[in-house]
Amino acid sequence: MAAWPWQVVAVVLLPDHFHTVWTLPPGDTGYSLRMQKLKEGFTKAFLASGGCEVAPSAAERKCCRRGVWQPRFWEHTVRDEADLKRCVDYVHWNPVKHGLVQRVVDYPWSSFNRYMKLGEYSSDWGNCDPCPGLEMPE
């Protein structure tokens, strides 16, 4: 973060992928470098703590990739406050969408509880899909 600063607006870590909303410094569009550094740092810490990886493909081994994350990512530039709200809601709703929990508040690897403490959400938020029709790549 010191070398490549960004602010995490929202995040959810799921068993096979994650979603995050970031704010970068003005004029900075270096999403790819930050994503690379984030995945790199997490992978090293995850594997060092005993985390498991799937066998990387031949192409992944050739590029010295590990079998923890998919090699690509999808980015979306937020257009306005309403779009930002939809994106943050989508991130927080994802554990329910994937059947990991029945209530958003019960999922521990998310920024949802931070938002709830700030009064942005109530503990019963997310009883239904907050952004029906919004599909982002998984």
Order of alpha helices (4+ residues) and beta strands (2+ residues): beta-beta-alpha-alpha-alpha-alpha
